[in-house]
Amino acid sequence: MRRDAVTAYVALGANLGDAHAAVLRALDALGGLPETRLTARSRLYRTAPYEASGPDYVNAVVCVETGLTAPALLDALQALENAAGRERPYLNAPRTLDLDILLYGDARIDSMRLTVPHPRMQGRAFVLYPLADVAPERVTAADLLAVQGQAISPVTALVEDTP
């Protein structure tokens, strides 16, 4: 890994097919990305679709140390989505796998392809609860209070990967 590794947080979600298995496969695949090491992962959560329709989602958040640039990390995540059969027929369509960069170090990025911090993460329980598992300093009590009406429940216990 390059010396200038960045701590990044990635949200995972799926609600088509075997969503649980898809998220677990993605967790394994994230640790295998070039110049990237998985350092922590949240428990898995089951959530009702938010601003969308379809079956319930399985969601998680991981922390990675990566030497990839933010655009290169995005490319790698989209390759994993495509390998999982991800299609984008319309906005917020159900999905076999969804991977989003939430935070990339302290970077602020606003490009046609990528916005970091993720612009909608503060309003989504399915992002904030798992993010609080791996980076509690990044989520405030007020953040969690603001999303308390969104249905979310843990599916698995918290598991941290050790280097």
Order of alpha helices (4+ residues) and beta strands (2+ residues): beta-alpha-beta-beta-beta-alpha-beta-beta-beta-alpha-alpha-beta
